[in-house]
Amino acid sequence: MASPSFSFSSSLLPLLTLLQAFLLLGAVVGGRMSDDISFDENYIITWGNDHVLSLNQGRLLQLSLDQSSGAGFASKENYSSGFFHMRIKLPPKDSAGVVTAFYLTSHTKKHDEVDFEFLGNKEGKPYTLQTNIFSNGKGSREQRILLWFDPTADFHSYKILWNQRQIVFYVDDVPIRVFKNNTKMGVDYPSEAMGIEGSIWNGESWATDGGKTKTNWSCAPFKTHFMGFGIDACSSNNSINCYSPNLWWNQHKFWKLDSNQQKAYENVRNKYMNYDYCSDTNRSPVLPIECTG
């Protein structure tokens, strides 16, 4: 697949206006914009403390990776539905083998997980964004796209909508992946309470060209920046029903993509997707049930 140019397709533009109100609602927490909320309010460092730098009065977090360690953080609470979002700026230049992650995970025996993984590349080549979904311990649902912009030049927003009907991954204002609740077909759907995590780590054994391109450690430390630490979600510690329609992300209009969202989603799949587990017959001669619909 040819490398994409870093410019928006005109077919994505109608979605931007349509989603402005939706995104504004998702970004405001307790009357404050998400970018104004400090890291310490909702998150803690979980590993690599000496590779973490807090900036801008705690509203910006830098994680770094070298040969000795990476770093990671997690939310203080777990959540059972919501609209999860983070603004991220990825390591520039030669970042082959470097993985930056933003994801939901359950840490339970019936493991659920919803992943964004940004796979670094040689300088001049585009980042790959890999998404994956685990439900009841079963994963191997990878999809990969080439981003249509340079994610190292500025912050971009990465979001996950999770309700009882669907999981939607967004890059900025654009839906890039949809995973429907198909439990009636026998497909497990994430239902465990999950925490929010972010990290940077060494994935040179697999992340770039299947592990053929190794990390150039002379370019270390590799630095990823996170901001937007507000959380718009239903805490599993609450007594309320986290699938209640009184929570805006559970309302009927968020049960499926509308026509403009669908067009933007299909445009991404047609132009920028370079791997879909549903099309990998070498790996799965019999298609997974959720791929047959």
Disulfide bonds with the S-S distance in Angstrom:
Cys234-Cys242 2.01
Cys278-Cys291 1.87
